[in-house]
Amino acid sequence: MRPLSAGRRGSRRGPRRDPAPSRLRYRLNRIWLRPGVRRAVNIGIPSLAALLAGWTLIAQFDARERVVAGYEALREAVVRRPQFQITSIDVPDVSADLAEQIRTAAFVSLPANSLEVDVASVRDRVEALGAVERARVRVLTSGVLEIRAIERVAAVVWRSDQGITLLDQGGTWVAEVDSRLRRVDLPLIAGNGADGHVGEALALFAEAAPLRERVRGLVRVGERRWDLVLDRGQTIRLPERDPLAALGHAVALETGQRVFAREVTVMDLRDPRRPILRLSPYGKEELARIRAQAAGEDA
């Protein structure tokens, strides 16, 4: 019997194994080479397991309450230190009434801890006051909560259906007063919608400076135009457009001819091309008498 050749003996062996890895193994190997995955497996999972084990142990032995209580005690010891205590509130450079309003609006109970006081919220509450334009809040090292406020300056007194109010130059509410006599130093405006035209009203008051001693105030009529009210029941009716020029004309007439020293009750300038003077009953009688006398002399 002939022996098998070497080639034939080798051909009877099984197929040779492919040294290349499988597709799944290749993908898993690529994922493992990522630094984030390796850190998560080597560090993250053990840390999470240790944390869960520790928390379970703490909860099992009822130690969680003791940890929370210890944290609260440590926090209390820190916040109660003297250097963190606020003992007073300082509101400089404002009136006494406004300072009291600011202290109330700040809503900080003394003594307070500076770590627990939200200065931004305090500032917002202070700036919500109508009499405060802007405010700055800070805690000083001396234990003082300093609130510096820019006070709105009242420019006019506004009388409306809702009462008597002080307004600044922009028409913003400043304060309420119970009587006009509280601020006789300020000009008076009245009527619905007058608060929206404070700047124009102040310009008219400035134009009427030669009549300052006789001016009683400005009245907004129909939310469209102004009437300048003088003493002795006299009124200057101003037009809707360009009231400043019309008032300047009226002041010039009064300065040159003393119109309001006569029996004039109304100077109507609503139509600048045709000003109208309205006389009092006595003035009308005197005018009729003068005309009749002039007519008799002419006859």
HUFEN-V526118 format. One record per residue. NEAR is the number of other C-alpha atoms within 10 Angstrom. Layout:
BEGIN
<<NEAR> <NEAR>>
END
This chain:
BEGIN
<<3> <4> <7> <9> <8> <8> <8> <10> <10> <10> <9> <8> <8> <7> <7> <6> <6> <7> <6> <8> <10> <10> <9> <9> <11> <12> <12> <11> <12> <10> <13> <14> <11> <10> <9> <12> <13> <13> <12> <12> <12> <11> <11> <14> <12> <12> <13> <11> <11> <12> <12> <12> <12> <12> <13> <13> <13> <15> <12> <10> <8> <11> <13> <15> <11> <11> <12> <11> <12> <12> <12> <12> <11> <11> <11> <11> <10> <13> <16> <14> <10> <12> <13> <19> <22> <23> <16> <15> <19> <14> <18> <12> <12> <15> <11> <11> <8> <17> <20> <13> <14> <28> <17> <13> <17> <20> <13> <17> <14> <11> <11> <18> <19> <22> <14> <10> <16> <12> <18> <12> <13> <22> <21> <16> <16> <27> <21> <15> <18> <14> <24> <19> <16> <16> <18> <16> <21> <16> <18> <12> <12> <13> <19> <16> <23> <16> <24> <20> <23> <15> <20> <18> <15> <20> <21> <25> <28> <28> <20> <15> <8> <8> <11> <19> <21> <24> <23> <19> <18> <13> <18> <20> <19> <20> <17> <13> <13> <9> <13> <17> <9> <10> <14> <11> <11> <16> <19> <23> <27> <20> <17> <18> <16> <24> <26> <13> <16> <22> <15> <15> <26> <18> <12> <19> <20> <13> <16> <19> <12> <14> <15> <14> <10> <14> <19> <19> <22> <25> <24> <19> <17> <11> <14> <12> <20> <26> <23> <22> <19> <20> <11> <13> <11> <21> <23> <21> <25> <24> <20> <14> <13> <11> <22> <19> <15> <21> <21> <14> <14> <22> <20> <14> <13> <15> <13> <9> <11> <11> <16> <19> <9> <11> <19> <20> <19> <20> <21> <20> <22> <20> <14> <16> <7> <9> <13> <14> <15> <15> <18> <16> <12> <11> <15> <14> <12> <14> <14> <12> <12> <12> <12> <12> <12> <11> <10> <9> <8> <7> <6>>
END
